[in-house]
Amino acid sequence: MYNKVDNYNLQAIFYSRYNIFRHKMNKNKKKYILGETDEEFICVSEKDNQRIAVSMIEQTELQLDILSQLFDPDIYDNSECCEAIEDLALRSRHSRIRILLHDVKSVSQRGHLVLELGKRLASPMMQFRRVQEYDKSIPDTFMIADRIGIMHRPHPDTLAATVNFKDHPTAKELTKLFEDIWKNAEPDPYARYIII
């Protein structure tokens, strides 16, 4: 049964993993390689989330899938991320970027560099869809790179994300969830000029 002791233990494990990640990123300057580095760690801060997301996207060769409620502006709405996604979209005619959002209207009205990029490119390689109401009960936010790298936040009210640049089992599980939601999702008028 969940209690304060369990909560304390979970926090201790969480911050232990986080501190290990910070140590590796800051001291050893370790390079995480998509499809090669099989090591799970946790990102907590906005800066680390941005840095890891950009690193994973830059290394993506063909396919990027993102599920988010409001497209996580703290992580994705910056020039580095936008450039990495644009490079991926233009890299190959086989590139595929699919983004599922709970509320495209709010994202569009607030403004988002990647959403604007998608409108500008008007390419079938980069698609946005709105999650159906019955799928909005799924709280997860995640990114899957080339069906092997994952960045997963099971709770939308925190930036704490589990990351692994080579995790076939989790990537497979999240890809199945993404595909199921994608099939039911719809184009949204606030994502107009984007080919669906």
Buried (B, 14 or more C-beta within 10 A) or exposed (E): EEEEEEEEEEEEEEEEBBEEBBEBBEEEEEEBEBBEBEBBBBBBEBEBBBBBBBBBBBBBBBBBBBBBBBBBBEBBBBEBBBBBBBEBBEEEEEBBBBBBBBBBEBBBEEEBBBBBBBBEBEBEBBBBBBBBEEBEEBEBBBBBBBBBBBBBBEEBEEBBBBBBBBBEEBBBBBBEBBEEBBEEBEBBEBBEEBEE
